[in-house]
Amino acid sequence: MAAFQYQEAKALRKKLSIVVIGFLVFAAFPLKAEELVGLGELDRLIQLHLPKKYEEGVHGPSKKVKLVPKGEETVFTIPGFDVYGCGECHQPEQLLGKSIDRMRKSLNRLTIISPELPPPPLKQFIIQSWSDEWLRSGQFAHTTFDTIRIFPAAILVDSKVYGNATHLHESLHLTQSFLGMANELEAYGLNVRSDPRFLILNFPYFSDTVTFFFIPELPDILNRFFAREVKQEVTVPQEVQWFLMAFEDDTLKKIAAAIKKMETVFQEVSRLNRKYPIESAYLGEQTRAASLLLDIAAVKVLPLPPLDLDPASLKEAFSILDIQFNKLDNTRLGYRIDRKHEALMIMTYHLRLKDPAVRLGIYFRFLRQRFIGADGEVKLVVPDAEDLNLYIKEKRRDISKMSDSLKFTPIEKAGALRMLKSIPTTTASD
């Protein structure tokens, strides 16, 4: 793969399946694969476990266990075990036992990492051998309602490369009370604290804050990281290959040091997403800025570097940002335009602001003016209350539709209906 510029790397990253799932590592929980394998062996194993064609009425072995002493029972199941020929190489009890062990360890980790969180309501764990609307071919795993669905190939990569990080990531999703981009940001906040490579692989969520406050040369680092050649002929996803490749030790240490300084920022992201789940989700969709909640948390927690810009230019730049951040095309018309990126691009060409550090300086000052009150606390300002209520109505309709899916299990249906009851029909201020 030839070297490419930062924006081209960003465009490529959007096309890639998001397969890197991370977790927060303490001294007691290092990132360690169960049995580390090379690229060739991993490719061979994945080829044997690619998604199969869906078969009606598939059944398979299952087992009910309590993962935590005072918790509810969780059903582990492998539908299609016989239909898809899994029994030719595997014993069902052994596979179920390994999955139970991974999830039990993951839940214990999550409890230690975030003791303030409620116990994840994991009532069902499905090892799914086919792709559908609930577990698409480009995913590794997906949390629905009280349920984790995961591909066999995902388990292979997770256990042999990522140290069962996917399992912990999905466990965190079970504790979140709403849907949306902010949930992924919170979960990826675990990724980057475990390994700096996760920050690079998921850079749209983190790069602007890290570039502006800590590592100005991060765009060049991203270029070098993604310029490394991967093998196109193998089934191992590109992200996994990049993760396995050796990269500049000093650079990774520098990123890790920046991540450590951002701990209070990550904590603020989690607090905001838990306290204002609907507003966080709405603003993520309305702006399509994946990093928005992190950027807001950063301007609350971190001091802003000085900005050398005349007041007239700053005022005009704020006007550009204000126009973009008030647009409702993403929610009302279904567009997918990153309003932050759009505003920064207009500043580049309309105001002739060529220095990216100046543009980011303006952006973060705009966030502080818009979202941080006089008391220093965050105010998640929604530009249009009516649009927010329409958004809530749409999400309630989506969840209701999901609950009617014939491919949903009774456990998922009950979980969807429970979430539906918890979501208000309108905002409190309506």
C-alpha positions as CSV (number, residue, x, y, z in Angstrom):
1,M,0.0,0.0,0.0
2,A,1.5,3.3,-1.1
3,A,1.8,6.1,1.5
4,F,-1.1,8.5,1.6
5,Q,-2.0,11.8,3.3
6,Y,-3.9,12.2,6.5
7,Q,-7.3,13.0,4.9
8,E,-6.9,10.0,2.6
9,A,-6.1,7.8,5.5
10,K,-9.2,9.2,7.2
11,A,-11.4,8.3,4.3
12,L,-9.9,4.8,4.2
13,R,-10.5,4.3,7.9
14,K,-14.2,5.1,7.4
15,K,-14.4,2.3,4.8
16,L,-12.7,-0.3,7.1
17,S,-14.8,-2.6,9.3
18,I,-14.4,-1.5,12.9
19,V,-12.9,-4.6,14.3
20,V,-10.6,-3.3,17.0
21,I,-12.3,-3.6,20.3
22,G,-10.4,-2.5,23.4
23,F,-10.3,-2.6,27.1
24,L,-8.8,-0.7,30.0
25,V,-5.7,-2.5,31.3
26,F,-4.6,-2.3,34.9
27,A,-1.4,-4.0,36.2
28,A,-3.6,-7.0,37.1
29,F,-5.0,-7.2,33.6
30,P,-2.3,-6.9,31.0
31,L,-3.2,-7.2,27.3
32,K,-2.3,-10.8,26.7
33,A,-3.6,-13.2,24.1
34,E,-4.6,-16.7,25.2
35,E,-2.4,-18.2,22.5
36,L,-0.6,-15.7,20.2
37,V,-0.5,-16.8,16.6
38,G,1.2,-15.5,13.5
39,L,-0.5,-14.0,10.5
40,G,-0.5,-17.1,8.4
41,E,-2.0,-19.3,11.1
42,L,-4.6,-16.7,11.9
43,D,-5.5,-16.4,8.2
44,R,-6.0,-20.2,8.1
45,L,-8.2,-20.2,11.1
46,I,-10.4,-17.3,9.9
47,Q,-10.9,-19.0,6.6
48,L,-12.4,-22.0,8.4
49,H,-14.8,-19.8,10.3
50,L,-16.1,-17.3,7.7
51,P,-19.9,-16.4,7.9
52,K,-22.1,-19.1,6.5
53,K,-25.5,-18.9,4.7
54,Y,-28.4,-18.6,7.1
55,E,-30.5,-21.7,7.6
56,E,-34.1,-21.5,8.9
57,G,-34.8,-22.9,12.3
58,V,-31.1,-23.5,13.3
59,H,-30.6,-24.9,16.8
60,G,-27.6,-25.9,18.7
61,P,-26.1,-26.7,22.1
62,S,-26.7,-24.3,24.9
63,K,-25.8,-23.9,28.6
64,K,-27.2,-21.7,31.4
65,V,-24.9,-20.4,34.0
66,K,-24.6,-17.6,36.6
67,L,-21.6,-15.5,35.6
68,V,-21.6,-13.5,38.9
69,P,-22.8,-15.0,42.2
70,K,-25.8,-12.7,42.7
71,G,-26.6,-12.2,39.0
72,E,-29.2,-13.7,36.7
73,E,-28.6,-16.7,34.6
74,T,-27.0,-16.3,31.1
75,V,-27.8,-18.6,28.2
76,F,-24.8,-19.4,26.1
77,T,-25.7,-21.0,22.8
78,I,-24.1,-22.0,19.4
79,P,-27.1,-22.2,16.9
80,G,-26.3,-24.2,13.8
81,F,-23.5,-26.2,15.5
82,D,-24.4,-29.4,13.6
83,V,-25.8,-27.7,10.4
84,Y,-22.6,-25.8,9.8
85,G,-20.3,-28.8,10.6
86,C,-18.8,-27.3,13.8
87,G,-18.8,-30.7,15.4
88,E,-16.2,-32.0,12.9
89,C,-13.5,-30.1,14.8
90,H,-15.0,-29.0,18.1
91,Q,-16.7,-30.4,21.2
92,P,-19.7,-28.2,22.1
93,E,-19.2,-28.4,25.8
94,Q,-15.6,-27.3,25.4
95,L,-16.5,-24.3,23.2
96,L,-19.3,-23.2,25.6
97,G,-17.0,-23.6,28.6
98,K,-14.4,-21.4,27.0
99,S,-16.9,-18.7,26.1
100,I,-18.3,-18.8,29.7
101,D,-14.8,-18.4,31.1
102,R,-14.0,-15.4,28.8
103,M,-17.2,-13.6,29.7
104,R,-16.9,-14.3,33.5
105,K,-13.3,-12.8,33.4
106,S,-14.5,-9.9,31.3
107,L,-17.4,-9.0,33.7
108,N,-15.0,-9.3,36.7
109,R,-12.6,-6.9,34.9
110,L,-15.4,-4.4,34.2
111,T,-16.4,-4.5,37.8
112,I,-12.9,-3.7,39.0
113,I,-12.4,-1.0,36.3
114,S,-15.7,0.7,36.8
115,P,-17.2,-0.3,40.1
116,E,-19.8,2.5,39.9
117,L,-21.5,0.9,36.9
118,P,-24.5,-1.4,37.3
119,P,-24.0,-5.1,36.6
120,P,-24.3,-5.7,32.8
121,P,-27.6,-7.4,32.1
122,L,-26.1,-10.1,30.0
123,K,-28.9,-12.7,29.6
124,Q,-27.8,-14.3,26.4
125,F,-24.5,-14.9,24.5
126,I,-24.9,-16.2,20.9
127,I,-22.0,-17.5,18.9
128,Q,-23.5,-16.8,15.5
129,S,-22.1,-18.4,12.3
130,W,-24.1,-16.3,9.7
131,S,-24.4,-12.6,9.0
132,D,-27.7,-10.7,9.2
133,E,-29.1,-7.2,10.1
134,W,-28.1,-7.8,13.8
135,L,-24.6,-9.0,13.1
136,R,-23.2,-7.7,9.8
137,S,-20.3,-9.3,8.0
138,G,-18.2,-6.2,8.6
139,Q,-18.6,-6.5,12.4
140,F,-16.9,-8.6,15.0
141,A,-19.6,-8.6,17.6
142,H,-22.8,-6.7,18.4
143,T,-24.6,-6.0,21.6
144,T,-28.4,-6.0,21.1
145,F,-30.8,-6.1,24.1
146,D,-29.4,-8.1,27.0
147,T,-27.5,-10.1,24.4
148,I,-24.1,-10.3,22.8
149,R,-23.8,-11.8,19.3
150,I,-20.4,-12.7,18.1
151,F,-18.8,-14.4,15.0
152,P,-16.6,-17.5,15.5
153,A,-13.8,-15.7,13.6
154,A,-14.1,-12.7,16.0
155,I,-13.6,-15.0,18.9
156,L,-10.4,-16.3,17.3
157,V,-8.9,-12.8,16.7
158,D,-10.1,-11.6,20.1
159,S,-8.6,-14.5,22.1
160,K,-5.4,-14.9,20.0
161,V,-4.6,-11.2,19.3
162,Y,-6.6,-8.8,21.4
163,G,-6.6,-10.6,24.8
164,N,-10.5,-10.9,24.8
165,A,-10.9,-7.2,24.4
166,T,-14.1,-7.6,22.3
167,H,-15.8,-9.4,25.2
168,L,-15.1,-6.5,27.6
169,H,-16.1,-3.9,25.1
170,E,-19.5,-5.5,24.5
171,S,-20.0,-5.9,28.2
172,L,-19.6,-2.1,28.6
173,H,-22.3,-1.6,25.9
174,L,-24.7,-3.6,28.0
175,T,-24.5,-1.0,30.7
176,Q,-25.4,1.9,28.5
177,S,-29.0,3.1,28.5
178,F,-29.4,4.5,25.0
179,L,-28.1,4.1,21.5
180,G,-25.7,6.2,19.5
181,M,-22.2,7.4,18.6
182,A,-21.4,8.5,22.1
183,N,-21.5,4.9,23.3
184,E,-18.8,3.9,20.9
185,L,-16.7,6.9,22.0
186,E,-17.0,5.8,25.6
187,A,-16.0,2.3,24.7
188,Y,-13.1,3.3,22.6
189,G,-12.0,5.4,25.5
190,L,-11.2,2.0,27.1
191,N,-9.3,0.9,23.9
192,V,-6.8,3.8,24.0
193,R,-6.0,3.4,27.7
194,S,-5.1,-0.2,27.0
195,D,-2.8,0.3,24.1
196,P,-1.9,3.4,22.0
197,R,-2.3,1.5,18.8
198,F,-6.1,1.5,19.5
199,L,-6.0,5.3,19.4
200,I,-4.3,5.3,16.0
201,L,-6.7,2.7,14.6
202,N,-9.7,4.6,15.8
203,F,-8.3,8.1,15.3
204,P,-11.5,9.9,14.1
205,Y,-12.7,9.7,17.7
206,F,-9.5,11.1,19.3
207,S,-7.1,12.8,16.8
208,D,-8.2,16.4,17.1
209,T,-8.0,16.5,20.9
210,V,-4.6,14.7,21.0
211,T,-3.2,16.8,18.1
212,F,-4.2,20.1,19.6
213,F,-3.4,19.5,23.3
214,F,-0.5,17.1,23.2
215,I,1.0,15.8,20.0
216,P,0.9,18.3,17.0
217,E,2.7,15.8,14.8
218,L,0.0,13.2,15.2
219,P,-1.2,13.5,11.5
220,D,2.3,12.6,10.4
221,I,2.3,9.6,12.8
222,L,-1.0,8.4,11.3
223,N,0.5,8.7,7.8
224,R,3.4,6.5,8.8
225,F,1.3,4.0,10.6
226,F,-1.2,3.4,7.8
227,A,1.5,3.6,5.0
228,R,2.8,0.2,6.1
229,E,2.0,-2.5,3.6
230,V,-0.6,-5.1,4.5
231,K,-1.3,-8.4,2.7
232,Q,-4.4,-8.1,0.6
233,E,-4.6,-11.8,-0.2
234,V,-5.3,-12.9,3.4
235,T,-8.7,-12.8,5.2
236,V,-7.1,-11.1,8.3
237,P,-8.6,-7.6,8.5
238,Q,-6.2,-4.7,7.8
239,E,-6.6,-3.3,11.3
240,V,-5.5,-6.6,12.8
241,Q,-2.5,-6.7,10.5
242,W,-1.5,-3.2,11.5
243,F,-1.9,-4.0,15.1
244,L,0.4,-7.1,14.8
245,M,3.1,-5.2,13.0
246,A,5.9,-3.6,14.9
247,F,5.7,0.2,15.1
248,E,7.9,3.0,16.4
249,D,8.4,2.3,20.1
250,D,9.2,5.9,21.0
251,T,6.1,7.1,19.2
252,L,3.9,4.7,20.9
253,K,5.3,5.7,24.3
254,K,4.6,9.4,23.5
255,I,1.0,8.6,22.6
256,A,0.6,6.5,25.7
257,A,1.9,9.4,27.8
258,A,-0.7,11.7,26.3
259,I,-3.4,9.2,26.9
260,K,-2.4,9.0,30.6
261,K,-2.8,12.8,30.8
262,M,-6.3,12.5,29.4
263,E,-7.7,10.3,32.1
264,T,-9.9,13.0,33.6
265,V,-11.2,13.8,30.0
266,F,-12.2,10.1,29.5
267,Q,-13.9,10.1,32.9
268,E,-15.9,13.2,31.9
269,V,-16.9,11.6,28.7
270,S,-18.4,8.7,30.6
271,R,-20.1,11.0,33.1
272,L,-21.7,13.0,30.3
273,N,-22.8,9.9,28.4
274,R,-24.4,8.4,31.5
275,K,-26.0,11.6,32.7
276,Y,-27.3,12.8,29.3
277,P,-27.5,9.7,27.1
278,I,-30.2,11.1,24.8
279,E,-28.6,14.5,24.3
280,S,-25.2,12.9,23.8
281,A,-26.6,10.6,21.2
282,Y,-28.6,13.3,19.4
283,L,-25.6,15.7,19.2
284,G,-23.5,12.9,17.8
285,E,-26.0,12.3,15.0
286,Q,-26.9,16.0,14.4
287,T,-23.2,17.0,14.0
288,R,-21.8,13.6,12.8
289,A,-18.7,14.5,14.7
290,A,-17.5,11.2,16.3
291,S,-15.2,13.0,18.7
292,L,-17.7,15.7,19.9
293,L,-18.2,14.5,23.4
294,L,-14.5,14.0,23.9
295,D,-13.7,17.5,22.5
296,I,-16.3,19.1,24.8
297,A,-14.8,17.2,27.8
298,A,-11.4,18.3,26.8
299,V,-12.2,22.1,26.8
300,K,-13.8,21.7,30.2
301,V,-10.8,19.8,31.7
302,L,-7.7,21.0,29.8
303,P,-6.3,24.6,29.6
304,L,-6.5,26.0,26.1
305,P,-3.1,27.0,24.5
306,P,-2.9,30.7,23.3
307,L,-4.3,31.6,19.9
308,D,-2.7,34.3,17.8
309,L,-5.7,35.6,15.7
310,D,-7.3,39.0,15.3
311,P,-10.8,39.5,16.9
312,A,-12.5,40.1,13.5
313,S,-11.3,36.8,12.0
314,L,-12.2,34.9,15.2
315,K,-15.7,36.3,15.1
316,E,-16.1,35.3,11.5
317,A,-14.8,31.8,12.2
318,F,-17.2,31.5,15.1
319,S,-20.0,32.4,12.8
320,I,-19.0,29.6,10.4
321,L,-18.9,27.1,13.2
322,D,-22.2,28.3,14.5
323,I,-23.9,27.9,11.2
324,Q,-22.6,24.4,10.7
325,F,-23.4,23.3,14.3
326,N,-27.0,24.5,13.9
327,K,-27.7,22.6,10.7
328,L,-30.3,19.8,11.0
329,D,-29.7,18.1,7.7
330,N,-28.2,15.0,9.3
331,T,-31.3,14.3,11.5
332,R,-34.0,15.6,9.3
333,L,-32.8,14.6,5.8
334,G,-30.6,11.6,6.7
335,Y,-27.3,13.2,5.6
336,R,-24.0,12.1,7.0
337,I,-22.0,15.3,7.0
338,D,-19.3,15.9,9.6
339,R,-20.2,19.4,10.6
340,K,-16.9,19.9,12.4
341,H,-14.9,18.9,9.3
342,E,-17.1,21.0,7.1
343,A,-16.5,24.1,9.3
344,L,-12.8,23.6,9.4
345,M,-12.6,23.2,5.6
346,I,-14.6,26.4,5.1
347,M,-12.2,28.2,7.4
348,T,-9.3,26.9,5.4
349,Y,-10.5,28.3,2.1
350,H,-12.9,31.1,3.0
351,L,-10.8,32.7,5.7
352,R,-7.4,31.6,4.3
353,L,-6.5,29.9,7.6
354,K,-3.9,27.4,6.4
355,D,-2.5,26.5,9.8
356,P,-4.4,23.5,11.2
357,A,-3.3,24.5,14.8
358,V,-5.1,27.8,14.4
359,R,-8.2,26.2,13.0
360,L,-8.3,23.7,15.9
361,G,-7.7,26.5,18.3
362,I,-10.8,28.3,17.0
363,Y,-12.8,25.1,17.1
364,F,-12.1,24.3,20.7
365,R,-12.8,27.9,21.8
366,F,-16.1,27.7,20.0
367,L,-16.9,24.6,22.0
368,R,-16.0,26.3,25.2
369,Q,-18.3,29.2,24.4
370,R,-21.2,27.0,23.2
371,F,-21.1,24.1,25.7
372,I,-19.3,25.3,28.9
373,G,-21.4,27.5,31.3
374,A,-20.1,30.3,33.5
375,D,-19.9,27.9,36.3
376,G,-17.4,25.7,34.3
377,E,-19.9,22.9,33.9
378,V,-21.0,21.3,30.6
379,K,-24.3,22.3,29.0
380,L,-25.2,20.0,26.1
381,V,-26.9,22.7,24.0
382,V,-29.3,21.3,21.5
383,P,-30.0,23.8,18.7
384,D,-33.7,22.8,18.1
385,A,-35.9,21.3,20.8
386,E,-38.5,20.2,18.2
387,D,-35.8,18.3,16.3
388,L,-34.7,16.6,19.4
389,N,-38.2,15.4,20.1
390,L,-38.5,14.2,16.5
391,Y,-35.2,12.3,17.1
392,I,-36.6,10.7,20.2
393,K,-39.8,9.7,18.4
394,E,-37.7,8.2,15.6
395,K,-35.5,6.2,18.0
396,R,-38.6,4.9,19.9
397,R,-40.0,3.8,16.5
398,D,-36.8,2.1,15.6
399,I,-36.6,0.1,18.9
400,S,-40.3,-0.9,18.5
401,K,-39.6,-2.1,15.0
402,M,-36.6,-4.1,16.2
403,S,-38.6,-5.7,18.9
404,D,-40.9,-7.1,16.2
405,S,-38.1,-8.8,14.3
406,L,-38.6,-12.5,13.7
407,K,-34.9,-13.1,14.1
408,F,-34.9,-11.6,17.6
409,T,-35.0,-14.0,20.5
410,P,-37.6,-13.7,23.3
411,I,-34.8,-12.3,25.5
412,E,-33.9,-9.6,23.0
413,K,-37.5,-8.7,22.5
414,A,-38.1,-8.3,26.2
415,G,-35.0,-6.2,26.5
416,A,-36.0,-3.9,23.7
417,L,-39.5,-3.4,25.2
418,R,-37.8,-2.6,28.5
419,M,-35.6,0.1,26.9
420,L,-38.6,1.5,25.1
421,K,-40.4,2.0,28.4
422,S,-37.4,3.8,29.8
423,I,-37.2,6.4,27.0
424,P,-39.3,9.5,27.4
425,T,-41.7,10.5,24.6
426,T,-40.4,14.0,24.7
427,T,-37.8,16.1,26.5
428,A,-38.5,17.4,29.9
429,S,-38.4,21.0,28.7
430,D,-40.9,20.4,25.9
